[in-house]
Amino acid sequence: MQQYLMAIDAGTGSVRAAIFDVKGNQIAMSQSEWTHLEEQGVPNSMSFDCDTNWDLTVSCIQESIQLANIDAKDIVAVSSTSMREGIVLYDKEGKELFAVANVDARATDEVKYLKEHFKSFEEEFYKESGQTFALGAIPRIMWFKNNKPELYNQVAKIGMISDWILYKLSGVFSSDPSNGGTSGIFSLEKRDWVTSMASKVGLKDDIFPLTYEVGEVIGKVTNSSCGLASSTLVVQGGGDVQLGSAGLGVVELGDVAILGGSFWQQIVNIKRDITPPADMSIRVNPHVIPNQSQSEGITFFSGLVMRWFRDAFCDLEKLEAKEKGVDVYEILEQKASKVPVGSNGIIPIFSDSMKYGKWYHAAPSFLNLSIDPTICNRASMFRSLQENACIVSDINLKKIEQFSGIKAKTIVFASGASRGKLWCQILADVTGCTIKVPKVTEATALGAAMAAGVGAGIYEDLQSAAKKLVVWDKEYLPNMDNHDKYKEIKDIWQKAYDKQLELVDEGITTSMWKAPGL
């Protein structure tokens, strides 16, 4: 019998079910977009619609099996991965009471309250968990308690979005370090919940599920309507970035990767007992590899900014791409490749480098534009955005180097941005590092399939699975002359960004994003 593995990937913008063979080849995939809506009357909220989103998930499971043209019984194991930070609260019957997606920012008042009434708690919280209040679960749960007390009193369990998928399949409540750790109510070193963090601020401390390592079997499929067979093993999954790392072969201490999706993450594998930096500038998460954590820089909206620029300004390039039968970004990169390093002086102000303890952005803008259309045009502005994402990535990696002692020499680059040849070369030139691009650039689902395979006994562990399945596609070497130029450009950019933040502070411009409580 041919054996298959299923990965369910619940991202910020969509859910997909992918089927892989045991050699890591994707056999079929079904995807559905979903939307996280602002709750009426709740500014900055991003609710997760469990009923609608489960229907979409089931549809993807069933369609992927149909597309693969296989018997569901041949899927020996299923695992899940998801956007991190999103949480689900359940009653004692297992009914979802409250669920939010990853960048839900409704809990501004609660963050302010915690900072005012629990002095130094955030610093203690960060030292133990590697997380601040910016994306953590405690302020959101406090908001639920304060605003919907009757429902809060019914809360019996908590889980992350990836755990929710496994619960819906198996009826088992579980969590894992890589995603559970992003709640902040978690110990980096012990790799388990720290319930005292909740009780200290007056929240329930008996709602936390058992913690499993990624790849451990938690049960079998019991949901007869989902399309999977009852013989299929349900295997603990985890956070999208960490499982994506496994799918990219980033599984050894000191490995470095940049995931260039809607948000960019810069990740470095470190020992699990390294204390996070005192200035709280960088996030630290448990990895899916048991003896490791990951230091992480986050660049907000890099991919989404590119989509905005494409849709707002590039109708002509869209038509040209349609005529030639290529992706519009390929056309834009061809034009941008003729623009010199530094994009003719254009300074793009979008995402800042990560300042996890006090995290907010300037207003989106382009500075230093010229009215000469031969040097200031769509191509030069597009290139400036590519350079900007790479510069912020380099700044974040330097912050990680300062506290971890790990200096990047080779960077694995993946997700959508890694398909751009120019973007890959700019990243090499900005960082001064060799850039390696794997054949599987959308690695999150592959990482979840690896976890399923570990649970099924097909692979010994995630490290051996990664070494067996990850294949390299391209390599880019840095141009060190360009690297020297980018050092100067990076310094100018940082000074310009600081000035733009002052305008936000003065109430003249509006921040692109601001963490709750600021």
Residue pairs with C-beta under 8 A, 6 or more apart in sequence:
1 74
2 21
2 70
2 74
3 21
3 22
3 74
3 76
3 456
3 458
4 19
4 20
4 21
4 22
4 27
4 68
4 70
4 74
4 75
4 76
5 19
5 20
5 21
5 22
5 75
5 76
5 77
5 78
5 79
5 449
5 452
5 453
5 456
5 458
6 17
6 18
6 19
6 20
6 61
6 64
6 75
6 77
6 78
6 79
6 228
6 232
6 449
6 452
7 17
7 18
7 20
7 78
7 79
7 80
7 81
7 237
7 444
7 445
7 446
7 447
7 448
7 449
7 451
7 452
8 15
8 16
8 17
8 57
8 60
8 61
8 78
8 79
8 80
8 81
8 165
8 237
8 448
9 15
9 16
9 17
9 18
9 80
9 81
9 82
9 240
9 444
9 445
9 448
10 53
10 57
10 80
10 81
10 82
10 83
10 161
10 162
10 165
11 82
11 83
11 240
11 444
12 36
12 83
12 101
12 102
12 103
12 262
13 33
13 34
13 262
14 31
14 32
14 33
14 34
15 31
15 32
15 34
15 53
15 56
15 57
15 60
16 29
16 30
16 31
16 32
16 60
16 445
17 29
17 30
17 57
17 60
17 61
17 63
17 64
18 26
18 28
18 29
18 64
18 445
18 449
19 26
19 27
19 28
19 29
19 64
19 65
19 68
19 70
19 75
20 26
20 27
20 445
20 446
20 449
21 27
22 453
22 458
23 469
24 440
24 446
24 449
24 450
24 468
24 469
24 470
26 440
26 445
26 446
27 68
27 70
28 64
28 65
28 67
28 68
29 64
29 67
29 445
30 59
30 60
30 61
30 62
30 63
30 64
30 67
31 60
32 56
32 59
32 60
34 49
34 52
34 53
34 56
36 46
36 47
36 48
36 49
36 100
36 101
36 104
37 46
37 47
37 49
38 44
38 45
38 46
38 47
39 45
39 47
39 106
42 106
42 147
43 106
44 104
44 105
44 106
44 108
44 516
45 100
45 104
45 105
45 106
46 100
46 101
46 102
46 103
46 104
46 105
46 106
47 99
47 100
47 101
47 104
48 86
48 88
48 99
48 100
48 101
48 161
49 99
50 88
50 96
50 99
50 164
54 168
57 165
57 168
58 225
58 226
58 227
61 226
61 227
61 228
62 226
62 227
65 72
65 75
65 227
65 228
72 227
72 228
72 229
72 232
73 229
73 231
73 232
75 228
75 229
75 232
76 231
76 232
76 233
76 452
76 456
76 458
77 217
77 232
77 233
77 234
77 235
77 452
77 453
77 455
77 456
78 169
78 221
78 228
78 232
78 233
78 234
78 235
78 452
79 166
79 214
79 215
79 234
79 235
79 236
79 237
79 448
79 449
79 451
79 452
79 455
80 162
80 163
80 165
80 166
80 237
80 448
81 162
81 179
81 237
81 238
81 239
81 240
81 243
81 244
81 444
81 445
81 447
81 448
81 451
82 160
82 161
82 162
82 164
82 165
82 179
82 237
82 239
82 240
83 101
83 102
83 161
83 240
84 102
84 135
84 160
84 178
84 179
84 182
84 239
84 240
84 241
84 285
85 102
85 103
85 135
85 136
85 137
85 160
85 182
85 183
86 99
86 100
86 101
86 102
86 104
86 160
86 161
87 99
87 100
87 137
87 140
87 141
87 158
87 159
87 160
87 161
87 183
88 96
88 98
88 99
88 158
88 159
88 160
88 161
88 163
88 164
89 96
89 97
89 98
89 99
89 141
89 144
89 155
89 157
89 158
89 207
90 96
90 97
90 155
90 156
90 157
90 158
90 159
90 173
91 97
91 154
91 155
91 156
92 154
92 156
94 157
94 167
94 171
94 173
96 164
97 151
97 154
97 155
98 144
98 148
98 151
98 155
99 161
99 164
100 106
100 140
101 161
102 135
103 135
103 513
104 140
105 514
105 515
105 516
106 140
106 143
106 516
107 133
107 139
107 140
107 142
107 143
107 516
107 517
108 516
108 517
109 143
109 146
110 139
110 140
110 142
110 143
110 146
110 516
110 517
111 133
111 139
111 515
111 516
111 517
112 517
113 142
114 121
114 122
114 133
114 138
114 139
114 142
114 201
114 517
115 122
115 133
115 517
118 200
118 201
121 200
121 201
122 132
122 133
122 280
122 357
123 280
125 131
125 132
125 133
125 136
125 138
125 184
125 197
126 132
126 276
126 280
126 356
126 357
127 275
127 276
128 186
128 187
128 188
128 194
128 197
129 136
129 181
129 184
129 185
129 186
129 187
129 188
129 194
129 197
130 181
130 188
130 276
130 283
130 284
130 285
130 293
131 181
131 182
131 183
131 184
131 186
131 283
131 285
132 184
132 280
132 283
132 356
132 357
132 359
132 515
133 139
133 184
133 515
133 516
133 517
134 356
134 359
134 515
134 516
135 182
135 184
135 515
136 182
136 183
136 184
136 185
137 158
137 183
137 184
137 185
138 184
138 185
138 197
138 198
138 201
138 203
139 516
139 517
141 152
141 158
141 198
141 203
142 201
142 203
144 151
144 152
144 155
145 152
145 202
145 203
155 204
155 207
156 207
157 173
157 207
157 208
157 209
158 183
158 207
158 208
158 209
159 167
159 173
159 174
159 175
159 209
160 175
160 179
160 180
160 182
160 183
160 239
161 179
162 176
162 179
162 237
162 238
162 239
163 173
163 174
163 175
163 176
163 179
163 180
163 209
165 237
166 172
166 174
166 218
166 234
166 236
166 237
167 173
167 174
168 223
168 226
169 221
169 222
169 223
169 226
169 228
169 234
170 218
170 219
170 220
170 221
170 222
170 223
170 234
171 219
171 222
171 223
172 218
172 219
172 234
173 209
173 210
174 209
174 210
174 211
174 212
174 218
174 236
175 193
175 208
175 209
175 210
175 211
175 212
176 211
176 212
176 213
176 214
176 236
176 237
176 238
176 288
177 186
177 191
177 192
177 211
177 213
177 214
177 238
177 286
177 288
178 214
178 238
178 239
178 242
178 243
178 285
178 286
178 287
178 288
179 237
179 238
179 239
179 242
180 186
180 193
180 211
181 188
181 191
181 239
181 285
181 286
182 239
182 285
184 197
185 193
185 194
185 195
185 197
185 198
185 208
186 192
186 193
186 194
186 286
187 193
187 194
188 272
188 276
188 284
188 285
188 286
188 293
189 272
189 273
191 211
191 213
191 272
191 286
191 290
192 211
193 208
193 211
195 205
195 206
195 208
196 205
198 204
198 205
198 207
199 205
212 218
212 236
213 236
213 288
213 290
214 236
214 237
214 238
214 242
214 243
214 288
214 451
214 454
214 462
215 235
215 236
215 288
215 450
215 451
215 454
215 455
215 461
215 462
216 235
216 236
216 455
217 233
217 234
217 235
217 236
217 455
218 234
218 235
218 236
219 233
219 234
220 230
220 231
220 232
220 233
220 234
221 228
221 229
221 230
221 231
221 232
221 234
222 230
224 230
233 452
233 455
233 456
235 451
235 452
235 454
235 455
235 456
236 451
236 455
237 243
237 448
237 451
238 288
238 448
238 451
239 285
239 288
240 444
241 259
241 265
241 267
241 285
241 294
241 296
242 285
242 286
242 287
242 288
242 294
242 447
243 288
243 444
243 447
243 448
243 450
243 451
244 259
244 414
244 415
244 443
244 444
244 447
245 251
245 255
245 257
245 259
245 267
245 269
245 287
245 288
245 294
245 443
245 447
246 288
246 289
246 443
246 447
246 450
246 451
246 462
246 465
246 466
247 440
247 443
247 444
247 445
247 446
247 447
247 448
247 450
247 466
247 470
248 257
248 412
248 414
248 438
248 440
248 443
248 447
248 466
248 470
249 255
249 412
249 438
249 466
249 467
249 470
250 256
250 257
250 267
250 269
250 412
250 466
251 269
251 289
251 462
251 463
251 466
251 467
252 269
252 463
253 269
253 270
253 271
253 292
254 268
254 269
254 406
255 268
255 269
255 412
256 266
256 267
256 268
256 269
256 397
256 406
256 408
256 410
256 411
256 412
256 433
257 266
257 267
257 411
257 412
257 413
257 414
258 264
258 265
258 266
258 267
258 393
258 411
258 412
258 413
258 414
258 427
259 265
259 267
259 414
259 415
260 302
260 303
260 389
260 413
260 414
260 415
260 416
260 417
260 418
260 423
261 303
261 415
261 416
261 417
262 301
262 302
262 303
262 304
263 298
263 299
263 300
263 301
263 302
263 303
263 304
264 298
264 299
264 302
264 303
264 389
264 392
264 393
264 417
265 296
265 297
265 298
265 299
266 296
266 297
266 298
266 299
266 393
266 396
266 397
266 400
267 294
267 295
267 296
267 297
268 294
268 295
268 296
268 397
268 400
268 404
268 406
268 408
269 287
269 289
269 292
269 293
269 294
270 284
270 292
270 293
270 294
270 295
270 404
270 406
271 291
271 292
271 293
272 286
272 287
272 290
272 291
272 292
272 293
274 284
274 293
274 295
274 403
274 404
276 282
276 284
276 295
276 403
277 399
277 402
277 403
279 357
280 356
280 357
281 354
281 355
281 356
281 357
281 399
282 295
282 296
282 297
282 354
282 356
282 396
282 399
282 400
282 403
283 295
283 296
283 297
283 298
283 354
283 356
284 293
284 294
284 295
284 296
285 293
285 294
285 296
286 292
286 293
286 294
287 293
287 294
288 447
288 451
288 462
289 462
289 463
295 400
295 403
295 404
297 353
297 354
297 393
297 395
297 396
297 397
297 399
297 400
298 354
298 396
299 351
299 353
299 354
299 389
299 392
299 393
299 396
300 350
300 351
300 352
300 361
300 512
300 513
301 350
301 351
301 512
301 513
302 350
302 351
302 385
302 388
302 389
302 392
302 417
303 415
303 416
303 417
305 350
305 351
305 364
305 385
306 329
306 385
306 417
309 381
309 382
309 385
310 317
310 318
310 328
310 329
310 332
313 378
313 381
314 328
314 332
314 378
314 382
317 328
317 331
317 332
317 335
317 378
318 328
320 328
320 331
321 327
321 328
321 330
321 331
324 331
327 419
329 419
329 420
332 378
332 379
332 382
333 382
333 420
333 421
333 422
333 423
335 378
335 379
335 382
336 379
336 380
336 382
336 383
336 386
336 422
337 422
338 379
339 379
339 380
339 383
341 387
341 429
341 482
341 485
341 486
341 489
342 387
342 485
342 489
343 380
343 381
343 383
343 384
343 387
344 370
344 375
344 376
344 380
345 368
345 370
346 366
346 367
346 368
346 369
346 376
346 380
346 381
346 384
347 366
347 367
347 368
347 384
347 492
347 493
347 496
348 365
348 366
348 367
348 381
348 384
348 385
348 387
348 388
349 362
349 363
349 364
349 365
349 366
349 367
349 496
349 497
349 500
350 361
350 364
350 385
350 388
350 512
351 361
351 388
351 389
351 392
351 512
352 360
352 361
352 362
352 392
352 497
352 501
353 392
353 395
353 396
353 399
353 494
354 396
354 399
358 515
358 518
359 514
359 515
359 518
360 501
360 504
360 511
360 513
360 514
360 515
360 518
361 504
361 511
361 512
361 513
361 514
362 497
362 500
362 501
362 503
362 504
362 509
362 511
362 512
363 500
363 503
363 504
363 509
363 510
363 511
363 512
364 512
365 500
365 509
366 381
366 384
367 496
367 500
369 376
370 376
383 422
383 426
386 420
386 422
386 423
386 426
387 426
387 430
387 486
387 489
388 493
389 417
389 423
390 423
390 426
390 427
390 429
390 430
390 431
390 486
391 430
391 486
391 489
391 490
391 493
393 427
393 430
393 431
394 430
394 431
394 486
394 490
395 490
395 494
397 408
397 431
400 406
401 407
401 408
408 431
408 433
409 433
409 434
410 433
410 434
410 435
410 436
411 427
411 431
411 433
411 434
411 435
411 436
412 436
412 437
412 438
413 424
413 427
413 435
413 436
413 437
414 437
414 438
414 441
414 442
414 443
415 441
415 442
415 443
416 441
416 442
417 423
418 424
418 437
418 441
419 441
424 435
424 437
424 474
424 476
425 435
425 476
425 479
427 433
427 435
427 476
428 434
428 435
428 476
428 477
428 478
428 479
429 478
429 479
429 482
429 483
429 486
430 483
430 486
430 490
431 478
431 483
432 478
432 480
432 483
433 478
434 475
434 476
434 477
434 478
435 475
435 476
436 472
436 474
436 475
437 472
437 473
437 474
437 475
437 476
438 470
438 471
438 472
438 473
439 471
439 472
439 473
440 446
440 470
440 471
441 473
446 469
447 462
450 459
450 462
450 465
450 466
450 469
451 462
453 459
453 465
454 460
454 461
454 462
454 465
459 465
459 468
500 509
503 509
504 510
504 511
